Amino acid sequence: MEIEKITLKKSPPLEFIFHKGSFEIINEVDPENDGIYKYNALKSVEFDQEKTNWLLTILSYLVELFTGVGQGNTYKNQKRLTIGHAEKKVKLDLLDCEQKTINELISKLENIIKTNSQQGM
């Protein structure tokens, strides 16, 4: 298997480098998630889409309505990818990452999980 690289963000860098039996995460925003993770310890991949936080949004508009101060804002929870690994859960905020590249990464990780589960049978 040749080395494959998926770049979610160029600045600051957020990259996944896929090696023969492991993948590496390079995350300058949160270096705690940097590291090399073995494929056979990969358990799950969860993606949380960007969505409106209705509670904060409604409260914001109500405060504006009653006080006349400020302007109501729409608050959104950002996109997040959670990778379940035997060593730890890796949580990555995907601010300013393209959806197409996110989908490519998720597909790659899910294929690795599927391949590992079939080999474990």
N, C-alpha and C positions, 0 to 999 in steps of 0.2 A: 504494500500500500504506500503510495507516495504521500507526502505531506500536503495537507489541504489547509487553507487558511480562510476563515470567514471574518471579515471586518465589519462590525456593527457600527462603529464610530471611529473616525480618524483623529478627531481632536476633542477632548482627550481620548487616547486610544482605548478601545474596547474590542478585543480580538480573541478569537478561538483558533487555536492551531491544533489540527488533528494529526497525531502520529500513529504509529502502527498499533500500539495497545493502550494508548492514552490520549487525552487531549489537554491542552494547556490554555489557561485563561490569563489574558493580560488586560488588567483593568486599572488604569491610572487614577480614576475617580475614587475607587475603593480597593486599595492594594491588598486588603485582607482576603479578597477573593482570588488573588493571583495564585497560581500554582498549577501543578500537573495532577490530573485526576485519571485514574485507571478506568478503562471501559467496563471491566467486569464488576466494578463497585457502583456503577451508575444505576440508580433505582427509578427515578421519575423526572419528568419535565412538566412544569405547569406554567402557563402563560396567562397573565391577567391583563386584559385589554384596557386601554384608557377609557374611563367612563366618568360620567358626571357624578359628583358627590352631592346628591340632592339635598341632604340635611344642611350642609354648609351653605349651599347656594340659596336655599329658601330662607335660612336665617339671615344671610347677607341682605337679601331683598327686604325682609321684614324690618331689620334695623334701619335701612334706608327709608322705608315707608314711614316708620314712627318717629324717627329723629330728623329726617330731612338732611342728614349729614352723609356725605360720601355717596358712593354709587354701588348698587348691588352688583356683585360679580358672580360669574359662573365658575365654580371650583371643580376641578377634575382630578381624579386619582390617576397617576401616571402608569404607563405600561411597565410591567415587571415580569421578569423570568425567574422562576425558582427551579433550581436543579437539585434534586434529591440524590445525594451521594452517600456512600457508607461512612465516609469520614465526617461530612458535615452537609448542611443545607446551604447552597450558594444562592443568594438573592441579588439579582442584578436589576437596577433601574435602567430602563431603556429610553430615556429621554433623548429626543432627536435621532432616533434610530429608524431606518426605513422598514416598513412592514414586510416588504418582499424579502429583505435580508433576514429579518427575524424569523419568517416562515421557513426559509432555507435552513437556518440553524436548528430550529425545532424539529424539522423533518430529519435532519442528520442525526440529532441526538435520539429521537424516537427509533430510528432504524438501528442504532447501536444497541438500544435497550432490547428491541425485538430480536436482534441477532444473538445477543447474550442469553436471552431467555430460551431460545430454541437450542442453543448449544448446551444449556444446563439441563435439558430434559433427558 
